[in-house]
Amino acid sequence: MIDGWSIPDQEARHLWRTWLFVLGLGMVSEAVIGVWANIMRKRGAFEDERDEQIIARADRLGLLVGFCAINVLIWQILWQSTLPAPVPLTLNIQHLPTLFFILMSVLFLCHGVKQVMILVLGRLS
């Protein structure tokens, strides 16, 4: 999706393929992990209320990071459209691959923060 420090021009059909592949891979991965977790529960690895609270807190933190990332993106767009001088970090949101890359990055950031926070909060409690 990136070439060095730039986002190359891509056709919309390639972006669709990428999105559908990532979506399908994510769904299959979550299903496999869910089946594995059910097998582990049947063997005696139970989740208690503490685990549910950890997951809920990590989910909230992931959503908060996503909210902040979207707000930073909005501020960047508004800032570069109101300033007459060129902004050092310019995002070309009208360029479809750039928009796609930024939104996918925010989604991965949210999910990554959630997963890391589950591990961190589990170790801290």
C-alpha positions in Angstrom: 0.0 0.0 0.0 3.0 2.3 0.4 6.2 2.8 -1.6 8.8 4.3 0.6 7.2 7.4 2.1 4.5 7.8 -0.5 1.3 6.2 -1.3 1.3 5.1 -5.0 -1.8 5.6 -7.2 -4.0 2.5 -7.3 -7.2 1.6 -9.0 -10.3 1.3 -6.9 -10.7 -2.3 -7.8 -7.4 -3.1 -6.2 -8.5 -1.2 -3.0 -11.7 -3.3 -3.0 -9.7 -6.5 -3.3 -7.4 -5.4 -0.4 -10.4 -4.4 1.8 -12.2 -7.6 1.1 -9.1 -9.7 1.7 -8.4 -8.0 5.0 -12.0 -8.3 6.0 -12.2 -12.0 5.1 -8.8 -12.7 6.8 -10.0 -10.9 9.9 -13.3 -12.8 10.1 -11.6 -16.2 9.6 -8.9 -15.3 12.2 -11.5 -14.3 14.8 -13.6 -17.4 14.1 -10.5 -19.6 14.6 -9.6 -17.9 17.8 -13.2 -18.1 19.0 -13.3 -21.9 18.3 -9.9 -22.3 20.1 -11.2 -20.2 23.1 -14.3 -22.4 23.3 -12.2 -25.6 23.3 -10.0 -24.1 26.0 -13.1 -23.2 28.1 -14.3 -26.8 27.9 -10.9 -28.0 29.1 -11.2 -25.8 32.2 -9.8 -22.4 31.3 -12.7 -20.2 32.4 -13.0 -16.5 32.1 -14.1 -14.7 35.3 -15.5 -11.3 35.9 -12.0 -9.8 36.1 -11.2 -11.0 32.5 -14.5 -9.5 31.2 -13.7 -6.2 32.9 -10.2 -6.2 31.4 -11.6 -6.8 27.9 -14.2 -4.1 28.3 -11.6 -1.6 29.5 -9.2 -2.4 26.7 -12.1 -2.1 24.2 -12.9 1.4 25.6 -9.2 2.4 25.4 -9.1 1.2 21.7 -12.2 3.2 20.9 -10.7 6.3 22.6 -7.5 6.0 20.6 -9.6 5.7 17.4 -11.7 8.7 18.4 -8.5 10.7 19.0 -7.0 9.5 15.7 -10.1 10.5 13.7 -10.1 13.9 15.4 -6.4 14.5 14.6 -7.2 13.6 11.0 -10.1 16.0 10.9 -8.0 18.8 12.4 -5.2 18.1 9.9 -7.7 18.4 7.0 -9.2 21.6 8.3 -5.8 23.1 9.1 -4.4 22.5 5.7 -7.5 23.8 4.0 -7.6 27.1 6.0 -3.9 28.0 5.9 -2.8 29.9 2.8 0.8 28.6 3.1 1.7 25.0 2.4 1.5 22.9 5.5 4.6 20.7 6.3 2.6 17.5 6.6 0.0 17.6 3.8 -2.6 14.8 3.3 -4.2 14.6 -0.1 -7.6 13.3 1.0 -9.0 13.6 -2.5 -6.5 10.9 -3.5 -8.5 7.6 -2.9 -5.5 5.4 -2.0 -4.3 7.9 0.6 -7.8 8.1 2.2 -8.0 4.3 2.1 -4.6 3.9 3.7 -5.3 6.4 6.5 -8.7 4.9 7.4 -7.2 1.3 7.3 -4.4 2.5 9.5 -6.8 4.0 12.1 -8.7 0.7 12.2 -5.6 -1.3 12.7 -4.4 1.2 15.3 -7.6 0.8 17.3 -7.5 -3.0 17.2 -3.8 -3.1 18.0 -4.3 -0.9 21.0 -7.1 -3.0 22.2 -5.1 -6.2 22.0 -2.0 -4.7 23.6 -4.1 -3.3 26.4 -5.7 -6.7 27.1 -2.2 -8.0 27.7 -1.0 -5.1 29.7 -4.1 -4.9 31.9 -4.1 -8.6 32.4 -0.5 -8.5 33.7 -1.2 -5.5 35.9 -4.2 -7.0 37.7 
